[in-house]
Amino acid sequence: MLIKSTFNINNKCSYEAKYTNQRFKQVRDTVSFSGHSNIENCAKKGIDKLIHQTALGRELKTKLFVRDYIYDNFSQNNKINLFCGGCSTGEESTTYSMLLHGLKDKVVILGVDLGKKAIKQAKSGKFIFEVPKKNVNLLDYFNSIDDSPYTDSYLLNAKNNGLSPEQSYFKSLFKEFFVPTNKKIRTPFGEYIHNLIEKRNGENPLELDRVEYKLKDEIGQNCRYKVGDVRDIDKITGGEKQNVISFCNALYHLTTYSYDYGMRASRQDSEKVITNLMSKFKNSLTEKGIVVFGENEGPQLLDNEVVPKVMQKLDFEPLNKTISHEANVWRVNKNSE
């Protein structure tokens, strides 16, 4: 059964930051956190310094919007190509695979990331979920989160109070497509030290258990993964045109060092970098093809005007609205070429 997305051009996505801020603070403050480094910075420190914090069903309303667009515009095609740039450990590409399971014989999803370890994890089809321990009074976060980008733990919670229709639907897909591995996952050392320090200071840290699940053998087989740079999209795809190019919450890796520490490129530099990349994306798209950004690209670039300015300059058409900038799904206008 398909559930229609409520995300359209007349509404804005909601954003729950309460959990995200606490979780991100915890990750950021640990000795193992590497920061939101850009490509050039990672060339010096190592590609795996890129952050790979993500979640299944992240920004679900956007993903449902994309799914509906694919059904409406490409479902009659013999093949549907979806390029997932900055795919990290596979959560985003797997989310698309789950939502497009009805078209599994047509949809080919290619996930690309710079991190070799991330791609290896993505190929395994295994995912680790963070679940708060019972002795921590934070379970309500996982019963009421609305589109918080860094948690998918509600998928494992027995309670459904506070879930949106989209989340309830996605949770039913998760139960259909995933099975537990029963493997015990240790708490990362940096997080363990962080929690000890907070306890000694009389604080109540967010303590988590980690549970591993894997895709059933027959699921996710339309996902392929490669180590690569999205700026080489034509080379990576062998010149094959894409119906959808999804590059969510990753633009800042190309335009700025780290928005967390106040380091950024100038607007002019950001505009130049994004224009070059979007020109390549445009050339790689089919007719009616779309580019998908994250719902929070604006604050990550520290300039909400850069993305829509570039997309309009390249004659892309905005299809929706988000909280952070004019649109995060853009359709190519091939008639302008």
BELUR-V806419 format. One line per field, one symbol per residue. phi: phi as a letter, one per 40 degrees, with the letter a starting at -180 (. if undefined). psi: psi as a letter, one per 30 degrees, with the letter a starting at -180 (. if undefined). burial: # if it has 9 or more other ideal C-beta (glycine too) atoms within 8 Angstrom, else .. A space follows every 50 residues. Layout:
# BELUR-V806419
phi: ???
psi: ???
burial: ???
This chain:
# BELUR-V806419
phi: .cbccccbccbbccacbdcdccccdccccccccbgcccccccccchdccc cbcaacgcfcccccdcdcccccbbccccabcbcbcgcfchccccdccccb ccbdcbcbbbcbacccccccccccgbbbbcbccccbcbccdcbbcbgccb bbcccbcccbcgccdccccccccdccbbbccgccbccddccdcdcccccc cgcbcccbcbbbbbccdcbgcccbbacabdcbdccccggccbcbbbbcfb dcccbacaccbgcaccdccccccccccccccdcccccgcbbbbccbcdcc cfacccccccccccgcbcbabbcbadabbbbcbcccc
psi: kkkkkgjafflkkljjfeeeeeeeeeeeflffkflilleeeffefkegfk khjalkgkheeeeeeeeeeeeffgfflfkjkjkjkhfbggeeeeeeeefg ffgffekjkjkklfjeeeeeeeffgkkkkkkklfgkigffegfgkjgkfg kgffffkflgkfkleeeeeeeeeeeeflkkfgkkklkkeeeeeeeeeeef ggliljkklkkkllklefkgfgklkkklkffheeeefggkkkekjkikhf effffldjfeggkllleeeeeeeeeeefeeeeffllkgllkkllfgeeee fgjffeeeeeeeeghlkkfaklffaelgkkkkjfff.
burial: ....#.#.....#.##..##.###.##..#..#.#####.##....#.## ...##################..##....##################### #.##.##########..##.##..###.####...#..#.########## #####.#.....#..######.##..##...........######..##. ....##.#.######...##.##.##.#.#..##.##...########## #########....#....###.##########.##..############# #..#.#######.#.#.#####.##.######.....
